[in-house]
Amino acid sequence: MPKPLTPLESATLATIAATQSESDGWLDLTRVCSRTGRHLVDVRQAVARLVRYGLVAIDEEAPRTERWLRFHLPTHAPETR
């Protein structure tokens, strides 16, 4: 039986889903920090768990920083180049 999402994981997933279309998949993780009151390291760990659960995927070809990541949801295939 899968483990339920933590409140932080749930808030992170909701933010990713809500901003997916408006930001072309890019997410400023500090946006989640502001909404949840959690530190960036906690949000990054929540993202890693969401990736392991298969709920989101990180665009491996896109450049990354500590603050910015490019996501796609499993129902949205990444654009082919």
C-alpha positions, 0 to 999 in steps of 0.5 A, a space after each residue: 500500500 502506497 504511503 500517503 503524501 505529507 502536507 509538504 509533498 501535497 502542497 508541492 504537487 499542487 503548486 507544480 500542477 497549478 503553475 505547469 501551464 503558466 510557466 512552461 514547466 519551470 518552477 521557482 521552488 522558493 514559491 513553495 517555500 513561501 506558501 508552506 513556510 518550509 526551507 528550500 532543502 525541505 522542498 527539494 527533498 519533497 520534490 525528490 520523493 514526488 519524483 520517486 513516487 512517479 507523480 512528477 518528472 524532472 526535465 533532465 535536459 533543462 539546466 537546473 539550479 538550487 532554486 529552479 527546476 523544470 517539471 512535467 507531469 506524467 500526463 504531459 509528455 516533454 516536448 521533443 526537440 
